[in-house]
């Protein structure tokens, strides 16, 4: 069991007072069987009218509305939580899904819907051939196949933190041979969908008290990984950036079909050209009484969260 305190601060500074439009906040960790949220506090400067709702994926969505012009915006969350995910998880997969290929039940297929549909084109079949290189035979062990593909992303693609907005397509990531956490996640999710499996992308935090994992700027950062649905076991976390399976070091905040759906903070403002002068994002993760936090480098635009 691990107890964590998370501090996540997003600061916008403007060259002159601007009018802030609605801001959409995805900053509340998702409670699961392996994660218990002990406390969660959100503060916003300047003051905002804040409402909460759940989206179609069950994510907690905060909407902040502002009524006064400002030359700065600070959004800070503090969360305390308890993680009980084991280091070596055992997944009880239904007998019908132990070997690939398999078919979801009619209800599962209907409910998974778009999460099983590839999101990117593959006109010459190169991506399909890359996936097929991991299928040694048919039938084959389902979990081993997914681990092999995740490990393939880790071994064949070099990690590079990328602060620019947007995500590479799976073909771009394969061709370039490098990518960020979000590029790794998109690549693995698309591979699972090409196999007709349900996959969703997850944003959250990476806990790294020993400073040994990839994708962690310091000992905590925003991060992205994948969950793949297997009957019996449910949603299984795969972090291809660190070649890990299970949720021991992962704190999920939001899940979605596409990476653009799970940006932690998004919004708008009205002001002069070039009004935004600076954006900084700082994430820290504290474990016990020892402060193991370090700030992230400043991203260069409002939607580019390092690691995500």
KEBALO-891365 format. One record per residue: x, y, z of N, C-alpha, C, CB in turn. Coordinates in pm, whole numbers, padded with zeros to 5 digits, always signed. Each point is the difference from the previous one (the first is absolute). Glycine has a CB too. Example, Ala and Ser with C-alpha at 12.3 -4.5 7.8 and 13.67 -1.06 7.14 Angstrom:
+01319-00569+00780-00089+00119+00000+00090+00120+00000-00189-00117+00125+00154+00222-00197+00082+00119+00006-00077+00109+00073+00118-00063-00215
END
This chain:
+00084-00120+00000-00084+00120+00000+00087+00124+00000-00182-00123+00122+00144+00223-00198+00073+00126-00007-00097+00114+00024+00168-00098-00160-00128+00194+00242-00076+00122+00020+00071+00115-00069-00089-00085+00221+00017+00158-00303+00059+00105-00081-00073+00131+00021+00072-00169-00168+00003+00278+00166-00055+00135-00005+00043+00062-00132+00004+00025+00255-00100+00025-00330+00028+00056-00132-00036+00148+00000-00043-00223-00110+00134+00303+00057-00023+00142-00021+00022+00030-00148+00071+00058+00238-00171-00002-00303+00005+00028-00144-00044+00145-00019-00048-00245-00065+00141+00329+00019-00028+00143-00016+00021+00041-00145+00069+00044+00237-00170+00020-00295+00007+00054-00136-00015+00151+00010-00097-00213-00103+00195+00286+00048+00000+00146+00010+00010+00062-00139+00106-00013+00228-00203+00098-00261+00002+00079-00123+00027+00145+00038-00163-00159-00118+00249+00225+00042+00023+00144+00019-00020+00070-00134+00163-00042+00191-00229+00158-00184-00034+00075-00120+00065+00138+00006-00219-00125-00021+00246+00181-00096+00066+00130-00007-00091+00115+00039+00145-00093-00178-00274+00071+00169-00098+00097+00045-00124-00077+00046+00089+00180-00159-00180-00112+00221-00121-00066+00049-00079-00057-00118-00008+00155+00200-00038-00278-00185-00078-00067-00104-00130-00050+00062+00211-00068-00125-00308+00040+00038-00125-00060+00044+00011-00150-00017-00134+00207-00062+00117-00282+00168+00013-00145-00003-00132-00064-00040+00178+00011+00175-00173-00102-00270-00116-00079-00034-00012-00120+00094+00019+00074-00239-00118-00160+00221-00013-00120+00085+00124-00087-00011-00250+00006-00028+00290-00063+00140+00113-00092+00003-00048-00137+00046+00160+00190+00048-00114-00292-00119-00038-00139+00029+00116-00065+00075-00150-00014-00208+00121-00042+00324+00104-00053+00088-00020-00149+00022+00019+00224+00114+00085-00301-00144+00000-00144+00028+00117-00025+00095-00104-00062-00229+00078+00080+00357+00107+00003+00100-00031-00083+00124+00058+00224-00084-00168-00297+00082-00037-00081+00117+00033-00146-00028-00184+00163+00063+00275-00224+00015+00034-00141-00022-00124-00090+00003+00224+00043+00102-00221-00148-00187-00109-00096-00008+00015-00105+00110-00020+00038-00250-00081-00053+00331+00006-00105+00102-00028-00135-00063-00074+00163+00177+00151-00262-00138-00014-00136-00049+00012-00095+00119+00094+00062-00228-00102-00191+00198+00018-00099+00108+00139+00011+00061-00162-00153-00115+00258+00203+00037+00139+00009+00046+00043+00142+00035+00048-00197-00140-00138+00293+00129+00034+00138+00033-00114+00063+00079+00144+00019-00207-00112+00030+00325-00099+00065+00084+00040+00146+00018-00053-00217+00120-00037+00307-00159+00027+00143+00012-00037+00045+00140-00043+00036-00247+00142+00011+00322-00023+00042+00138-00045+00145+00008+00172-00164+00074-00116+00249-00157-00042+00140-00003+00034+00059-00135+00033+00022+00250-00105+00083-00286+00024+00068-00128-00046+00144+00014-00029-00216-00133+00122+00309+00115-00033+00142+00011+00046+00071-00127+00021-00008+00252-00108+00090-00306+00029+00077-00121-00015+00147+00031-00078-00189-00148+00181+00267+00116-00008+00145+00017+00030+00069-00132+00068-00021+00242-00139+00131-00269+00014+00074-00125+00012+00148+00033-00132-00175-00128+00233+00241+00067+00019+00144+00013+00010+00059-00139+00118-00026+00223-00203+00123-00259-00102+00066+00083-00118-00093+00029+00067+00220-00098-00154-00176+00187-00114-00083+00041-00087-00033-00120+00004+00105+00227-00057-00226-00226-00085-00048-00110-00120-00072+00056+00200-00020-00151-00307+00020+00075-00116-00084+00032+00030-00139-00055-00166+00197-00004+00167-00297+00091+00043-00135-00038-00116-00098+00011+00234+00052+00076-00256-00128-00182-00099-00108+00003+00068-00130-00038-00188+00160-00057+00129-00272+00102+00057-00132-00026-00103-00088-00069+00153+00022+00200-00104-00109-00288-00086-00098-00066+00087-00118-00040-00161+00181-00085+00097-00290+00043+00070-00115-00053-00025-00008-00150-00020-00122+00221+00126+00094-00297-00019-00016-00143-00041-00144-00032+00169+00181-00044-00176-00213-00085-00048-00131-00042+00091-00114+00048-00104+00109-00199+00231-00079+00226+00094-00102+00047+00009-00006+00152+00128+00033-00209-00208+00048+00278+00004+00000+00146+00107+00087+00059-00089-00225-00011+00155+00308-00071+00101+00093+00053-00069+00116+00072+00158-00063-00186-00094+00113+00291-00049+00120+00068+00046+00123-00077+00003-00118+00225-00099+00198-00269+00029+00118-00079-00040+00124+00079-00033-00128-00216+00130+00215+00240-00030+00128+00061-00009+00107-00107+00115-00070+00212-00213+00158-00203-00014+00112-00092+00009+00128+00081-00143-00135-00161+00244+00217+00128+00023+00126+00071-00046+00116-00087+00195-00100+00126-00277+00189-00068-00051+00118-00070+00050+00125+00073-00205-00126-00080+00256+00223+00002+00061+00120+00056-00080+00123-00041+00227-00110-00005-00233+00211+00094-00077+00119-00033+00081+00129+00009-00199-00118+00082+00332+00108-00056+00083+00120+00007+00126-00019-00083-00090+00053+00230+00135+00051-00300+00125-00009-00074+00118-00023+00095-00095+00150-00179+00200-00209+00127+00116-00031+00083+00125-00009-00086-00145-00122+00164+00260+00145-00102+00127-00017-00072+00071-00129+00041+00021+00248-00016-00091-00333+00094+00058-00129+00039-00111-00098+00034+00208+00114+00085-00176-00241-00092-00092-00107+00038+00082-00111+00063-00164+00058-00186+00128-00096+00309+00069-00107+00071-00102-00106+00040+00177+00160+00084-00154-00282-00127-00087-00112+00033+00085-00103+00075-00151+00040-00203+00111-00070+00325+00080-00089+00085-00088-00108+00061+00160+00188+00051-00114-00312-00060-00070-00109+00069+00096-00066+00097-00153-00037-00198+00099-00002+00311+00071-00080+00100-00083-00125+00024+00106+00206+00109-00044-00320-00123-00071-00126+00019+00083-00094+00087-00115+00028-00223+00048-00096+00313+00062-00106+00079-00071-00130-00033+00065+00162+00187+00012-00267-00208-00061-00125-00040+00081-00119+00048-00096+00113-00200+00031-00227+00192+00060-00126+00044-00006-00099-00116-00067+00041+00242+00182-00099-00277+00006-00097-00109+00034-00137+00058+00071+00179-00165-00150-00279+00128+00023-00136+00049+00031-00096-00115-00152+00046+00193+00180+00006-00312+00030-00086-00115+00127-00080+00027-00112+00164-00157+00111-00295+00131+00117-00083+00026+00109+00021-00105-00148-00169+00110+00271+00140-00071+00112+00012-00094-00007-00107-00108+00139+00098+00182-00191-00216-00148-00009-00110-00095-00144-00047-00008+00239-00071+00049-00324+00142-00121-00142-00033-00003-00028-00131-00072-00050+00243+00006-00055-00311+00036-00050-00120-00066-00137+00034-00058+00129-00156+00158-00146+00134-00287-00124+00036-00067-00081-00127-00030+00109+00205-00101-00230-00209+00154-00087-00116-00018-00083+00023-00126-00009-00045+00252+00063+00001-00364-00065+00020-00129-00099-00114-00024+00204+00122-00091-00318-00088+00036-00101-00102-00031+00058-00106-00094-00183+00170+00032+00138-00294-00014+00051-00111-00083-00018+00030-00148-00053-00160+00184-00055+00230-00218-00028+00029-00141+00098+00098-00062-00237-00044+00048+00311+00119+00037+00090+00104-00051+00147-00027+00030-00185+00159+00028+00215-00275+00029+00140-00029+00034+00086-00006-00125-00075-00126+00202+00017+00075-00311+00075-00010-00125-00057+00095-00103+00056-00240+00049+00034+00302-00125-00038+00089-00109+00014-00076-00132+00073+00206+00131-00168-00189-00226-00112+00092+00005-00119-00054+00079+00074+00088-00218-00154+00004+00270-00123-00036+00070-00104+00105-00033+00126-00117+00189-00249+00090-00153-00109+00093-00026-00057+00051+00133-00054-00118-00218+00034+00248+00226-00073+00054+00114-00145-00047-00006+00152+00203+00009-00220-00201+00104-00143-00028+00000-00073+00113-00073+00018-00129+00219-00141+00106-00256-00077+00100-00073-00013+00130+00081-00126-00184-00115+00102+00171+00246-00011+00119+00084+00133+00075+00008-00181-00113+00131+00291+00038-00111+00131+00064+00009+00033+00072-00131+00075-00175+00164-00102+00108-00275+00031+00060-00130-00078+00130-00020+00046-00228-00093-00173+00227+00131-00082+00120-00014+00049+00112+00090-00195-00144-00059+00226+00112+00183+00040+00103+00095+00139+00055-00030-00144-00111+00172+00234+00027-00219+00134+00048-00034-00004+00091-00122+00100-00210+00096-00185+00179-00191-00026+00089-00112+00125+00052-00067-00207+00062+00113+00221+00072-00114+00109+00066-00072+00137-00031+00059-00159+00180-00059+00163-00232+00181+00130-00033+00061+00066-00120-00067-00084+00092+00215+00010-00163-00300+00057-00112-00075+00033+00037-00144-00129-00155+00146+00099+00278-00186+00014+00042-00140+00130+00077-00019-00251+00009-00026+00339-00051-00067+00123+00076-00026-00031+00145-00035+00111-00210-00080-00027+00301+00129-00024+00143-00018+00084+00061-00112-00055+00011+00242+00151-00087-00295+00093+00053-00099+00003-00089-00123+00138+00103+00184-00117-00042-00298+00009-00075-00124+00129-00079-00011-00141+00172-00105+00136-00279+00029+00117-00085-00026-00010-00048-00144+00018-00074+00244-00007+00168-00340-00034-00032-00140+00085-00109-00063-00072+00231-00020+00200-00240+00058+00084-00103-00061+00022-00121+00091+00113+00180-00128-00181-00182+00243+00007-00116+00090+00128-00012+00078-00147-00111-00155+00231+00215+00157+00127-00010+00073-00021-00017+00149+00105+00140-00175-00201-00067+00229-00024-00010+00144-00054-00138+00034-00044+00247+00012-00046-00298-00095-00055-00134+00024+00111-00105-00004-00218+00071-00101+00313-00055+00009+00111-00096-00007+00089+00010+00123-00006+00012-00249+00024+00110+00300+00080+00015+00122-00067-00073+00117+00086+00223-00082-00216-00210+00095-00072-00071+00107+00009-00150-00020-00156+00195+00025+00137-00239-00148+00000-00143-00029+00134-00064+00033-00167+00040-00179+00275+00037+00179+00131-00057+00032+00009-00050+00144+00099+00153-00168-00193-00110+00252-00002-00045+00140-00087-00124+00020+00039+00236+00070-00118-00273-00170-00090-00115+00012+00075-00124-00050-00209+00147-00032+00261-00224+00124+00082-00115-00037-00083-00112-00062+00156+00059+00185-00279-00071-00140-00088-00106-00050-00143+00035+00037+00183-00175+00021-00275+00105-00077-00142+00013+00034-00056-00138+00026-00023+00209-00139-00037-00234+00256-00017+00096+00110+00130+00020+00078-00239-00068+00017+00244+00177+00058+00115+00032+00084-00049+00059+00130+00146+00038-00202-00062-00036+00302-00039+00051+00131-00027+00150-00010+00136-00180+00116-00256+00223-00076-00042+00139-00018+00087+00097+00080-00232-00080-00040+00249+00054+00168+00076+00092+00085+00146+00008-00044-00155-00050+00191+00213-00065-00228+00140+00000-00046+00014+00081-00128+00034-00225+00105-00133+00215-00195+00004+00077-00124-00001+00150+00030-00118-00187-00120+00030+00230+00209-00008+00142+00031+00127+00049+00070-00249-00021+00018+00305-00061+00068+00127+00036+00063+00111+00012-00104-00072-00116+00210+00073+00025-00308+00102+00004-00104-00010+00128-00083-00002-00250-00008-00120+00291-00025-00017+00123-00079+00043+00121+00083-00190-00105-00129+00149+00110+00256+00041+00110+00087+00152+00004+00014-00218-00017+00125+00278-00100-00107+00146-00006+00009+00064+00043-00132-00018-00184+00170-00049+00152-00283+00052+00040-00130+00003+00151-00016-00086-00213-00093-00017+00280+00145+00000+00146-00002+00119+00052+00080-00252+00005-00023+00274-00063+00139+00109+00043+00089+00137-00020-00064-00144-00056+00196+00163-00058-00261+00133-00032-00053+00027+00062-00136-00012-00211+00127-00092+00235-00206+00020+00049-00136-00012+00151-00013-00085-00215-00079+00023+00281+00178-00023+00144-00007+00075+00068+00115-00227-00035-00109+00304+00138+00078+00072+00074+00102-00090+00106+00062+00217-00040-00121-00210+00052+00253-00080+00101+00068+00065+00138-00011-00085-00175+00159+00004+00274-00195+00042+00139+00001-00114+00085+00053+00156-00038-00195-00132+00113+00303-00101+00094+00045-00024+00102-00110+00068-00032+00243-00194+00057-00273-00035+00092-00108-00102+00099+00052+00048-00174-00176-00012+00303+00178-00085+00102+00058-00090+00068-00101+00173+00034+00170-00160-00070-00299-00086+00059-00101-00137-00065+00004+00200+00051-00143-00298+00023+00094-00138-00047+00002-00019-00111-00104-00079+00227+00077-00017-00315-00051-00034-00102-00097+00062-00135+00030-00021+00180-00166-00023-00279+00090+00047-00136+00017+00037-00058-00135-00144-00029+00204+00250-00049-00207+00040-00066-00124-00097-00114-00032+00241+00061+00043-00259-00088-00171-00075-00118-00038+00087-00123+00026-00132+00130-00176+00071-00249+00185+00082-00120+00020+00106-00018-00107-00195-00104+00111+00162+00130-00238+00099-00015-00108+00113+00101+00018-00180-00082-00156+00148+00205+00193+00104+00100+00024+00093-00044+00112-00155+00180-00078+00101-00235+00184+00084-00045+00111+00090-00114-00044-00178+00071+00163+00125-00167-00238+00083-00110-00049+00109+00050-00094-00196-00156+00023+00160+00247-00113+00098+00051-00097+00109+00082+00068-00178+00002-00174+00141+00080+00269+00097+00086+00067+00083-00076+00103-00153+00192-00036+00093-00295+00094+00073-00078+00099+00012+00067+00134+00123-00098-00185-00202+00200+00210+00000+00068+00130-00139+00058+00025+00248+00053-00019-00275-00025+00146-00128+00059+00035-00007+00029+00149-00107-00120-00191+00002+00190+00230-00025+00030+00140-00092-00106+00058+00031+00247-00042-00065-00232+00169-00091-00094+00065-00133-00009-00075+00108+00050+00221-00159+00067-00263-00130-00002-00068+00010-00069-00136-00063+00211+00119+00178-00198-00187+00019-00070-00127+00008-00150+00021+00119+00200-00091-00051-00242+00198+00007-00143+00034-00140-00054+00027+00232+00031+00096-00311+00048-00020-00135-00045+00036-00088-00013-00124+00024+00111+00224-00018-00013-00312-00079-00005-00123+00040-00121-00084-00023+00250+00003+00152-00277-00013+00049-00113-00078-00053-00132+00055+00206+00131-00056-00198-00151+00187-00045-00126+00059-00152-00013-00008+00198+00003+00155-00272+00105-00129-00146-00007-00009-00044-00035-00141-00019+00168+00185+00084-00108-00285-00038-00030-00138+00034-00143-00036+00036+00239-00060+00076-00292+00112+00036-00139-00025-00106-00094+00057+00244+00061+00003-00291-00033+00119-00104-00083+00061-00128+00004-00082+00100+00041+00226-00136+00076-00274-00123+00013-00080+00014-00070-00134-00047+00218+00112+00166-00221-00169+00022-00074-00124-00022-00149+00022+00163+00174-00075-00145-00219+00201-00026-00139+00036-00146-00021+00042+00240-00023+00071-00324+00128-00090-00142-00004+00037-00020-00008+00150-00048-00110-00216+00138+00169+00291-00013+00006+00146-00037+00142+00041+00168-00186+00028-00238+00197+00085-00037+00131+00052+00115+00063+00074-00236-00075+00017+00269+00199-00051+00111+00070+00064-00038+00145+00023+00167-00155-00109-00122+00211+00221-00019+00140+00028+00130+00059+00052-00244-00039+00050+00262+00169-00076+00121+00070+00042-00026+00065+00135+00070+00041-00241+00030-00043+00327-00014+00050+00137+00100+00113+00022-00078-00227+00081+00032+00333-00018+00091+00105+00047+00001+00000+00152-00043+00140-00207+00155-00102+00263+00010+00002+00145+00141+00033+00043-00183-00167+00016+00225+00103+00092+00131+00029+00057+00080-00128+00014-00094+00197+00122+00224-00182-00133+00093-00111+00017+00075+00019+00131+00024-00028-00250-00044-00065+00341+00072+00004+00127+00132-00074-00016-00218+00011+00131+00327+00057-00100+00132-00058-00023+00093+00036+00115-00033+00014-00249+00010-00067+00369+00080+00039+00117+00147-00033-00012-00201-00033+00135+00236-00066-00217+00141-00036-00016+00064+00069-00121-00050-00218+00107-00027+00303-00173+00051+00076-00116+00060-00094-00104+00045+00197+00149-00117-00305-00180+00054-00102-00090-00086-00022-00123+00100-00108+00197-00215+00173-00205-00091-00024-00110+00017+00105-00109-00160-00107+00159+00114+00073-00279+00007+00090-00114-00130+00078-00010+00159-00155-00122-00147+00282+00082-00119+00081-00016-00033+00080+00122-00083-00165-00159+00167+00157+00260-00021+00076+00122+00103+00111+00006-00094-00201+00119+00048+00326-00128+00090+00114+00013+00023+00023+00148-00082+00106-00218+00197-00148+00268+00019-00006+00143-00068-00126+00049+00011+00253+00022-00086-00244+00087-00063-00118+00056-00150-00002-00018+00183-00009+00162-00237+00102-00235-00143-00003-00027-00032+00087-00118-00047-00043+00240-00044+00000-00324-00038+00081-00114-00134-00047-00053+00242+00042-00057-00300+00041-00028-00113-00051-00076+00053-00109-00092-00125+00222+00011+00042-00321-00038+00046-00118-00072-00118-00054-00081+00175-00055+00179-00146-00031-00275-00106-00063-00079+00034-00147-00020-00050+00218-00117-00054-00302+00122+00018-00143-00022-00130-00055-00058+00169-00019+00190-00186-00112-00190-00113-00064-00068-00065-00102+00094+00110+00033-00225-00242-00045+00214-00071-00111+00063-00068-00081-00110-00037+00133+00215+00051-00265-00208-00058-00090-00098-00097-00093+00072+00208+00011-00148-00324-00030+00088-00106-00077+00067+00008-00147-00038-00146+00203+00002+00160-00288+00102-00004-00144-00018-00109-00057+00091+00248-00008-00060-00341-00069+00006-00109-00055+00080+00053-00075+00123-00139-00019-00207+00072+00038+00315+00041-00063+00126+00093+00089+00079-00026-00222-00105+00134+00266+00043+00097+00087+00068-00043+00145-00004+00180-00161-00060-00258+00200-00042-00040+00140-00013+00107+00084-00069-00138-00025+00206+00148+00151-00166+00096+00091-00060+00139-00021+00062-00184+00168-00045+00280-00204-00038+00137-00026+00044+00089+00114-00048-00037-00251-00004+00114+00309+00096+00088+00111-00033+00130-00050-00061-00100+00135+00186+00137-00076-00299+00128-00026-00066+00071+00135-00018-00090-00209-00121+00208+00219+00176+00080+00122-00016+00119-00033-00090-00071+00089+00228+00059-00069-00360+00109-00038-00090+00125+00084+00020-00171-00073-00163+00157+00193+00219+00117+00084+00025+00094-00066+00100-00136+00204-00048+00080-00283+00139+00081-00065+00103-00008-00152-00004-00034+00200+00140-00026-00255-00247-00010-00145-00015-00060-00064+00125+00199+00004-00154-00308+00056+00203-00062-00051+00121-00146-00035-00025+00157+00137+00138-00207-00229-00058-00139-00043-00005-00056+00011+00141+00042-00158-00199-00160+00214+00211-00057+00022+00132+00014+00145+00042+00051-00236+00061-00112+00270+00053-00017+00140+00039+00084+00041+00119-00227-00015-00089+00333-00058+00120+00074+00028+00123+00051+00144+00007+00065-00239+00006-00012+00292-00116+00060+00134+00000-00086+00103-00073+00223-00109+00010-00348+00077-00034-00083+00085-00084-00120+00055+00078+00072-00132-00200-00097+00261+00182-00115+00065+00060-00089+00052-00112+00132+00064+00208-00238-00136-00245-00085+00044-00110-00086+00120+00039-00004-00235-00084-00008+00328-00009-00087+00115+00019-00115-00002-00099+00195+00132+00085-00166-00165-00211-00104+00001-00102+00028-00107-00104-00037+00246+00037-00070-00301-00094+00012-00099-00108-00081+00049-00118+00033-00190+00165+00012+00153-00285-00074+00041-00119+00041-00079-00122-00020+00226+00097-00059-00215-00200+00031-00065-00127+00122+00062-00066-00241-00055-00029+00254+00189+00041+00107+00072-00067+00070+00091+00101-00124-00010-00220+00251+00038+00194+00080+00078+00094-00056+00141+00018+00200-00134-00065-00263+00190-00039-00048+00139+00011-00117+00011+00097+00075+00041-00234-00138-00153+00268-00114+00003+00090+00040+00007+00147-00125-00129-00169+00253+00112+00200+00042-00014+00140+00109+00099+00037-00062-00241-00011+00064+00358-00054+00093+00106+00037-00036+00052+00138+00034+00063-00244+00062-00051+00337-00034+00041+00137-00070+00135+00010+00195-00131+00072-00144+00232-00144-00059+00134+00005-00014+00052-00142+00102+00045+00228-00220-00001-00265-00021+00062-00130-00100+00113+00015+00052-00216-00120-00036+00319+00040-00089+00115+00009+00036+00104-00103-00030-00045+00242-00026+00163-00227+00022+00107-00097+00008+00134+00071-00120-00133-00177+00169+00233+00104-00001+00137+00052-00013+00096-00117+00142-00066+00199-00186+00186-00170-00010+00105-00100+00094+00113+00039-00241-00061-00052+00333+00095-00038+00096+00105+00026+00073+00035-00127+00026-00076+00236+00073+00161-00225+00076+00040-00117+00087-00113-00052-00004+00233+00085+00054-00213-00208+00090-00099-00059+00124-00017+00088-00084+00058-00232+00119-00184+00258+00117-00028+00082-00020+00034+00147+00137+00042-00198-00262-00043+00244-00027+00038+00139+00060-00099+00100-00211+00110-00077+00212-00239+00041+00056-00099+00092+00152+00014+00003-00192-00158-00044+00247+00187+00161+00144+00019+00012+00072-00121+00056-00042+00240+00030-00028-00321+00051+00070-00112+00063-00102-00102+00051+00192+00152+00066-00155-00277-00078-00076-00110+00059+00098-00091+00070-00180+00013-00177+00154-00044+00302+00084-00095+00073-00087-00106+00063+00172+00178+00044-00120-00300-00041-00069-00112+00063+00098-00065+00097-00149-00039-00204+00106+00022+00326+00082-00067+00101-00081-00113+00063+00130+00213+00046-00069-00330-00041-00062-00116+00063+00098-00056+00102-00139-00054-00207+00092+00025+00324+00085-00066+00099-00075-00117+00061+00119+00217+00049-00044-00319-00013-00055-00118+00066+00080-00021+00128-00074-00107-00221+00005+00106+00333+00066-00022+00129-00041-00135+00056+00007+00249+00045+00088-00322+00005-00026-00131+00060+00044+00003+00145+00029-00115-00224-00121+00094+00314+00035+00002+00141+00043+00138+00042+00067-00240-00011+00039+00247+00092+00047+00129+00050+00113+00055-00084-00069-00068+00228+00116-00008-00325+00112+00044-00081-00051+00072-00123+00139-00191+00083-00093+00314-00105-00039+00077-00118+00083-00047-00118-00065+00199+00142+00002-00263-00238+00072-00053-00116-00044+00071-00127+00022-00223+00114-00062+00350-00100-00059+00071-00114+00101+00088-00071-00218-00004+00116+00195+00021-00245+00076+00091-00083-00095+00063-00101+00213-00136+00030-00191+00263-00065-00089+00063-00097+00027-00047-00141-00013+00197+00147-00090-00193-00229+00015-00029-00142+00060+00120-00071-00194-00158+00008+00256+00133-00122+00040+00109-00086-00125+00066-00055+00217-00116-00059-00207+00246+00029-00116+00072-00052-00033-00044-00140+00058+00193+00143-00183-00231-00171-00040-00028-00136-00013+00129-00079-00118-00208+00076+00108+00195-00206+00000+00119-00085-00138+00040-00048+00226-00063-00069-00330-00014+00100-00134+00041-00040-00102-00058+00095+00073+00014-00239-00195+00040+00240-00097-00035+00105-00042-00146+00005-00079+00228-00021+00090-00303-00088-00054-00136+00000+00108-00106+00001-00194+00086-00121+00320-00045+00130+00108-00098-00006+00049-00030+00140+00067+00081-00228-00114-00190+00286+00046-00042+00130+00112-00101-00019-00227+00041+00103+00348-00015-00048+00109-00095-00016-00042-00139+00044+00164+00184+00036-00129-00282-00115-00032-00140+00031-00134-00040-00053+00139+00017+00200-00238+00071-00196-00134-00039-00041-00014-00002-00150-00090+00094+00209
END
